[in-house]
Amino acid sequence: MTRKPRLWLRLFLVLVLIAAIAGALGYQKYLQIQQQIAQGSQLPPPISVTVASAEAAQWDRRIRAIGSLVAFQGVNVTTEVSGIITRINFDSGKQIKKGTLLVELDNRTEMANLESAQARLASDDSQYQRLLKLKNQSFVTTTDIDTQTALVDISEADVRIAEVALAKKSIYVPFSGKLGIRQIDLGEYVAPGDTIVTLLSLDRLYLDFTLPEANFNDLVIDQDLVFKVRSYPGQEFKARVEAWNPQLDVNTRNVAIRAIVNNKKKLLAPGMFTDISLNSRRQTAVMTVPETAIFYNIYGEAVYVLEKPPSSDNDPEPDYRLAARQVDVLYRRAGTAGVQSGLAQGDLVVTSGQLKLYPSLRVTIVDDVPEYQSNSQ
């Protein structure tokens, strides 16, 4: 019979076998970790982006306001004296020329007064002529001549007064324009101040609006502006600044401004509400970049700027690093954004692909980048 090995020897052999297996597995794991570390130390390839250079420009700041159109000349035609209307010589809504007769009032009393004054003047003047003939024959005194001269002057004044009173019974157009709706009827009694018809001159209009105190120095005489009205939503009209009040309103601190509108085509009417836009005479220095370069983060509007590493000064095609900068955008127009702060002239800003970018990322400049694909697709 063979002799069996002792128990402690068998345990030792098992432990040696387990240690050998564990050592082999540990060494294999060590090699895998070293391989991963080596792979992680390699930099990822740079991301391709398109860029544009920030350019310096001067911006004419745009000012918005609201206003109303006012008639260049407009009156409510009234009568200075009372009377019964005997003639109406106009139709509502018609164009009419200056000096055209509108209305006549009953003037029989005034006609009689004029005829009476003319008769007295004729009598006094005849007596004056006779006295002059007698003066040459020394039959009248100088006092008689002077008294009769005064009577003739009084009669002439009475005639002029009667003529003025008669003229007030006829109402004429004070200026050329367009009539409104007739407010009187034939045979109606009118008192002084009663409105007969509204007359407006529409070839030119006033555009009245106000601006805050901060814009007091933004205007100049003859400055052009554009405005829109609700009646023509797709059309712009032009006006020219004529004047503004030198004193601001003490309650609102606004300055009242008046512009002139050419209305030869009669498209506009007094009372229309207007949406006004005009350029300030004060220019602001801005940096212009494509509008696509602007994106939003938790702090507001920002752009990605390319920064060159110091070690790549002599490299013709260096790998840039991204830096996010907050910017103050003053305007967006025709695909261009005007930036007041945050950029300097010549800065390279990313114009596409911002969704996959983040600060400190390496990028390279290309003419075009492929369309970004989401990881969920």
C-alpha positions, 0 to 999 in steps of 0.5 A: 500500500502507497502512503498518502501525503500529509494533510498540510502538504495538500493544503499548501499545494491548493494555496499555491495554485490559488495564488498563481491563478489570482496573480495571472488574473491581476496581471491581466487586469493591470494590462487592461487598465494601462491600456485604457490610461494610454487611450484616455491620454490621447486628445480627441480630434478638434471639432470643425466650425465656421467662423466670421470676423467681428467688424467695427461699424457705426450704428444709427440708433433707431427710435420708435414712437407713436403719433397722430396726423393733424390737418395742416389747416383746418377750421370749423367755418362759422358766422360772425353775425346771426341770421336766416340762411337764404342760400347754400352754395356747397355740397358735403365732402367736396373740394373747394377753392379759396374765395368761393361763396359758401352761404348767404344770410338774409341781408335785406336790413343791411342792404337798406342800411347801405342804401340809406348811408349812400343817400346821406353821403350823396346829400352831404357831398352835394351840400359840400360842393354848393358851399365851395361855390359860395365860398368863392363869392364870400357868402359862407364862412370857413367854419361852415365849410369845415362843418360840412366836410366833417358831415361828409366824412361821417357819411362815408364812414357810415357807408363803409360800416354798412358795407362791412355789415352786408359783407358779413351776411356772405360767408366765403371759403378762407383757404382751398381744401376739402369740406366736411359734412354740412351742419346747416339747412336752408331757412335755418337760423344761425347764431354767431359761432354756430358751425356751418361746415368743417374745412380741411387742407389735406395736401399737407398734414402735420404729424405730431408725436412726443419723445422722452427726455433722453431723446431730446438731442436725437433730432435735427430740423429737416430730419426724415422719418417713416411711419405706418398707419393701420389703414395701409399696413404694408405701406410706409409713408415719409415725413420731415421734422419741422420743429419741436418745443424747446421746453419739455412737458413738466408732467411727463418730461416728454418733448413735443415734435411736429413733422410735415407729411406730403399728402398729394395723393390724399391717402391719409386723413387727420386723426389717423394713429401712426407708428413712427420710426426714425434714426437718431443723429447720434451714432453708436460704435458697434461690432457687427457679426452674423446673427447666427453667431448669437446664442442664449445661455443662463446669463443672456446673449453670448457668442463663442470666440476662438482663442489661439493657444500661445504655443501655436503662433507659428502654426499656419493652421492651429487648433483653436480653443473656444471661449464663451463671451457675454455680449450686449446686442443692440440690434438685429437687421438683415441677418446681422447683429450689432454688438455694443460690448463683449467683442473687439475688432477682428475677433473670430466668432463661431457662426454655426454648430453651437449646440455641440460646443462648450468652452475650452473645446478644441476646434478647427476652421472650415468653410462648411460644417455637416448638419448636427445630428442629435445623439438620440437619433 
